[in-house]
Amino acid sequence: MASSKLGSNTRELAGASAIYGFGNLAIKGLSFLLLPLYTHYLTPEDYGLVALTVTITSVLGILYPLGLHGALSRLYFDSPSETVRQQSISTLWIAMALVATVIAVLLHYLCASVIHVLVKDITFLPYIRMAIWTAFFAVFSLLPLTLLQIEKHPGLYVLATATSTVLSAGLIVSFVVIRGHGAYGYILGTLLTAVLLAMPYAYYTIRRIQCVFHWDILKSALAYSLPLIPYGLAAWVMDLSDRFILSMYLSLGEVGLYVLGYQLASVISLVAAAINAAWIPFLFSADAQRGDEAKTDLIRLTTYYTFILAWVALGLALLSQDALHLLTAPAFHAASQVIPWLVGGLLLGGLYYIPVSFLFLRSKTGYLPIVTITAGIINVGLNLWLAPRYGIFGTAWATLASYAAMLVLIWWIALRVYPFAYEYRCLGKIMLVMVGLFSMGHAVSLHSHLLEVVLRSALWFIFPAVLAALGVFTRSERELCVSYGKNALMVLRHRP
């Protein structure tokens, strides 16, 4: 009976993870598909302006709610009755709304001079004020979305986030493409999306609560949530602070080129996140059912995961220049030069998911702020040193180095928490072959651009075959892949 129950829970978690993972890929895929449209109607300067405004919105989105939505899960399940649960949700919602209102109003009226000093190329009115209020209205979505996750409604969660993405894309296209408002139109579309969705989110929350406020509930929630703020800020430093630092030394156009390169390179992050959504429940269920005996399969799956990410990274690094020329206007083509460095950094960021999952498995999450803050300090320090000297290349190198430091730190800590015998020989072969094929693809220069594309595509395509020849895959694994390939060809041949 216990085994049957565990199997049912595993299937439930795996199904929910698949919905979250594929939903996230579909939502972010829409933004990628709109890239040619945006880069046609926006200049690199517009792109840089939008990126800096989004960066400010993101950091305010961490500060406004004080991490209180992160405490909802604990309060929800610790509540002895539905009445207490409603009071907890009410307390968190009121506190978040009040704190966000106070901070937003103060920023609106008091920080214009500070912003002018820190961000020289952005006029405070209207862009920064729009960022302030976009982050404010976004606060109202946090509790409802967290509730949907807690109450196991992944379909509704994805529907809600997809609605936000589609509405935002529609408004941005209307303001940027149809009305020609440039960066202002892009930021206005984002703001109006947050405003319009705040109303149904607030309505949903109010229906779920009793309008009461209890200090003891708030104190308990703050004790849990406040440590999440430095962790969130450190993550923001790793992902977005480089745009802000670049704006201190370079033009908005160069910032825009860097952001576009980062956006294309982040395809690997989407793949890693989708796989991680399925990996986490599999890891927990395998450990619960088989304990240390599951490590044999987990070790091999880790090698597969590394291979998949490396293959995606190789394709992005080899073909990003051609993709950029196909998808964007000529003014953005120079962004291709930094994409390989960014791909390398985000590849290491994707590999971070494996060791960090072992810390979650053993409930050792206290190490996470230490690792992310350390990596964030390295990121900022290298950016301040390299960006003035080497521009967007220096920032890309800082990204690669800081993600490498984060991966090494989390790997070292995780090995002591959860001893794990990685297949280092196979992992080393994967990385060496990836770098070797990339180097070959960029070293060869042909008279025909078409032939160069064909050559680079061929180098990407033979990556698995080279690894197979080097013994990374076992004979049974190779035979299984050949069998799947033959079956796929038979299906294609018999399609009407």
N, C-alpha and C positions, 0 to 999 in steps of 0.2 A: 504493500500500500504506500509506504514512504517513497519507494523507488518510483512508483507511478506518479505520485504527486510531484516529485522532483522533476521528472520528465515533462510533466505538464507545464510546470513553471519555466523550465528551460525553453520550451517551444514558445511560450508567451513572451519571454524576454527577447528571444531571437526575432520573433515577428515584429515586435515593437521597434527593435533596433533597426530592422530593415526599413520600416516605414520612415523613421527619423532620418536614416542615412540617405535613402533614395530621394526623400522629400527635400533634404538639404541640397543634394546635388542638382535636383531639378530647379529649385529656387535660384541657386547661384548660377546655374547654367543659363537662365534667362538674361541675367546681367551680362554674361559673356557673349551671348548672341546679339545683344544690343550694342556691343562694343564698336562695330563698324559705324553705326549710326551716331553714337556719341562722339567718336573721334573725328567724324566728318563735320559736325556742327560746333564742336568745341575746339579751341586752340590748346596747345600745351600749357599756356598760361592759365586758361580756364580750368584745365584738369588739375593743375597745381593748386589753384584757389579752392576748388571743390575738395581736394584731398586734405588740405589744412583745416578747412571748416569741419569736415567729417572727423578729423582727429580731435578737434576740440569737443565736438559733440560726444565722442566716445569716452573721453576722460571725465566729462561731466556726468555721463551716464553711469559711471562708477561711483562718483561722489554723491550725487543726489539721493539715491535710495539707502545709503549707508550699509549696503549689503543685506538689508532686512529681508528681502525676498529669498535670500539664501537660507534664512532661518525658518522659513515656512514649513519645510519638510519635517524638521524636528518637532515644531509645535503642533503640526497637524496630527502626527502619529502619537505624540505624547498626551494629547487632549483626552480626558476621560469620557467626554460626552460631546455630542454635536453642538450643544450650546456653548461649551468652552471653546470648541474649535471655531465657531463663528465669531466669538469674542476675540480670539487670537488673530484671526484674519482681519477683523475690524481694526484692532489696535495697530497692526502692521501697516494697513492701508492708510489710516489717518496719519500716522507718524511719517510715512514716506511722502505723502502729499504735502504735509506742513513743512517738512525739512526742505523738500525740493522747491516749494514756493518761496521760502525765505532766501535760499541760496540764489535762485534765479533772479529774484527782484534785486538783491544786492549786486549781483553781477551786472544786471541790466543798467544800473545807474552809477555804479562806482568804479568799474574796472576798465573804462575806456582808455585812460592814460596808460595803464599797465599793458594792455593789449598792444597799443601803438609802439611801445618799447620792445616787446617781445616778438611781435609779428609785424615787421616793418612794411610788408607789401600788402597787407589786408586792411582796407578801410573798415573801421569798427562798425560804422553804420553802412549797410544793414547786415553784413555777412555774419559777424560774430554774434550779434543779437539774435539772428535767426538760428545760429547753432545753439545758443543758450536755451531758447524756447523749444527747439526740436528735442533736445535732451529732456526738457521738463515734461512735455506731453508724452514722451516715450515711457516715462516712469509708470504711467497708468496701465501699461501692457504687462508689466513684470509679474504681478501677483496672479492675474488670470492665466497667463501662459504657464506659470509654475504649478497652478492648481490642475491644469489639464494634464501635465506630466505626472503629478502625484496620483491623480485619480485614474491614470492609465487610459488616456484618450489620445493616443498618438495621431490618429487620423484627424481629429479636430485641431490638434496643435499644428500639424503641418498645413491644414486648411487655413488656419488663422495667419500663420506666417507667410503662406503663399499669397493670401489676399493682400497683405501689406506690400509684398514685393510687386505684385501686378499693379496695384493702385499707384504705388510710387513710380513704377516704370511708365505708366500711362500719363501721369501728371508731368513727369520730367520730359517725356517726348512732346507733350503738348506745349510746354513752356519753352523748351530748347529748340525743337525742330520746327514746330508750326509757328510759334510766335517769335522765335529768334532771340530769346533773352539770355543766352549763353550761360555762364556760371551762376548768375543770379537766378535764372529759371530752374537750373538743376537743384540748387539749395532750397528754393521756394517749393518745388515739388516735394522734396523730402519733408519740409516743415508741414505742409498741408496734409501729407499722409499721416504724420504723427497726430495732428490736431483732429482729423476726421476719425481716426481709429481710437483715440482716447475716449470718445463718447461711448461707443458700444462696450469697450473694455470696462469703463467705470460703471456702466449699467449692469454688466455681468457680475462685477464684484459686489455692488450694493445689494443685489438680489441674494447674495450668499452670506451676508453678514448681519449682525446686530450692531447698530451704530453706537458702540460703547468704546471706551478707552481705559485700559488698565496699565498703570505704571509698572506693576510687577511683571506683567507679560512682556512689556517693552524692555525692561532691564534684562530679563532672561534672553530675549531675542538679540539684544545688543552684545551681550557677552559671547554669543555664538557668531554674530555677523561681522562685528568690527574687525576681527583678524582677517576677514576676507578682503577688506579694502586694500591693504598693502599688497596682497597676492594679486588682486585685480589690476592695481596700478603697475605692478611689475610686469604683468602680461601685456598691458598697454604699452609699456616702454619697449618691450621686445617687438611688438607688432606694428606700432604706429608712430612712436616718438621720432623715428628717423626722418619723417616728413617735416616735422616741426624744426628739427635741427638743421636740415637742408635749407629751409627757408631763411635761416639766419645768415647763410653764406652765399647762396645761389639764387638765381632768378626763379620766378614761379614756373617759367617754361621748363627749366631743368628739373624742378620738383615734379612737374607733370609727366615728364619722360620716365623718371624713376618709378612713379606710382603705376604707370601703365605697364612697365616691365614687371613690377611686382605682381600686378593683377594677372598677367599671363602665367608667370611662374607659379602662382598660387593654385593652379590646376592640380598640382601634386598634393597640396594640402587638402583639397576636396576629396581626392581618392583616399588619402590616409584617414581622413575623418570618417568616410563611409565604411571603410574596413574596420576601423576602431569601434564603430557603433555595434558591429557584430562580434568583434573580438572580446569585448568586456563581458557580456553575458556568457559567452562560451567559456572564457577563462574561469569565471566564478563557478559555473556549473561543473566544469571538469574537475576543478580543485575539490568541490564539495563531494563529488561522486567517487573520485579515485585518488585524491590526495597527491602525494609525490609521484605515484605511478603515472599520472597524466603528463608529467614533464617530458617524457619521450616524444609524445605527439606535439606538445607545445613548442619544444625546441625546433622540430622540423617545420612547424607552421610559421615560426619566427623567420626561418630562412626563406620560406615562400613569400612572406610579407616583404622582406627586404628586396627580394628579386623583383616583385611587382612594382614597388616604389622606384627601384633603380631603373627599371625598364621605362616607366613613365618619365622619369627625370631625364634619361638619355634622349628620348624622343623630343621632349621640350627643348633641351639644350641644342640638339642638332637642327631642329626644324623651326625654332622660334622666329628666326629672322624671316624665313619665308612666310610663316603664318602672319607675322606683323605686317609685312608688305601686302599681304592679301586682305587683311582685315581693317587696316587703318590708313589714314591719310599720310602723305609723305612727310609731313611735319613731325610725325611720331616715330618714324622708322629708326631713328638713332637709339631708341629705347632697347633695341635688340642686343646692344653691346653688353648690357649689364645682366641680361636674363640668365645666362649660364651660371654666373656667380650666385644670383638669387635662387635659382633652382637648386644649387648645391646646398645653400643654407636651409631652404624649406624641406629638402630631402632629409637632412639631419633632424629638422623639427618633426618630420613624420616618424622617423625611427625612434624618437623620444617616447612615443605612445607605448611602446612595448615595456621598457623598464618601469615607466611610471605606473602602468597598470598593475605591476606587482606590488607597488606601495599601496595602492587602493585595495588590493586583495588582502594585504596584511594590516590594513587600517593604520598605516604609517604616513598619513597625509601631512603631518606636521613638518615633514622635510620639504614640502613643495614650495612654501614661501621662501625658504632659504635658497633653494636652487634658482627659482625664477628671479629673485631680487639680485642674487650674485650675477646671473647672466644679464639682467637688465643694466646693472652697473657697468659691466664689460661693454655692453652695446652702446650705452651713452658715451662712455669714455673714448671708445674707438671712433665713434661718430664725430665727437668734438675734435679729435686729433686728425682723422683722415679726411673728413668732408671738406674742410677749407683747402686741403692740399690736392686732393684727387677728385673732388666733386662727387657725382653719383656713383662712380666706381669705388670711392672710399667708403661710401655708405653701404654698398653691396658687399664689400669685403667685411665690414663691421657686422653685417647680418650673418654672413657665413661663420665668422669667428665666434659670435655670441651663441649661435645655435649649436656649434660644435662644443663649446664649453658647457652649455646646458645638458647636452646629451651625455658627455663624459661624466659630469657630476651625478646625474640621475642614475646612470649605469653603475657607477661605483657604489652609490648608496644602496641601490636595489639589490646588488649582489650580496650585500651583508644582511639585508632583510629577507631575501628570497633567493638562496643560492640557485644558480641557473647556468647550465653548461651550454652556452651558445656554441653553434658550429662555426667557430672563428675561421677555420680554413675555407669553408664555403663562402662565408660572408666576405672574407678578404678577396677571393676570386671574383665575386660579383662586383665589388667596388673597383678592382683593378681593371677588369674587362670593360666596365662602364666608362671609366676615365680613358682607357686606351682607344676605344671606338670613337669617343667624342673627339679626342685629339686627332685621330685620323681624319675624321669628317671635316674638321676645320683647317687641317694642314694642307689638304689637297685643293688646288685651284685649277679649274677647267675653263675653257673658253666659253662653254655653253652653260648658262644658268640652269637650264632644264636638266642637263647631265649631273650637275652638282646636287640638285634636289634628289635625283634618282639615286646617286651614290649615298647620300646621307640617309635616305629612306632605307636603302639596302643594309647599311651598317646598323640601323636601328632594328631592322627585321631579323638579322642573324644573331642578335644578342643572345637569345635563348639557346640557339644551336651551338654557339661558342662555349657557353657555360656547360651544356650537356657534354661536349667533347672534353671538357676539363674535369668531368666527374662530379659536378655540382648536383646533378640529378641522378638518381639510381636507375638501374635498368628497368625495373617495374614501373617507375614514374614515367620514363621515356616511352615505354610501350603503351601506357595508359593515355598519354598525350597523343600518340599516333592513332590510337583507336578512336579517341574523341574527334580528331581531325578527319579521319575517314568517314565517321558517322555524319559529321557536319557537311562534308562534301556530298554524301549521298542524299541528304535532305535537300540541299541546294539544287542538285540535279533533278530531283523529282518534284520540285515546286512547279506549279502551273505557270 
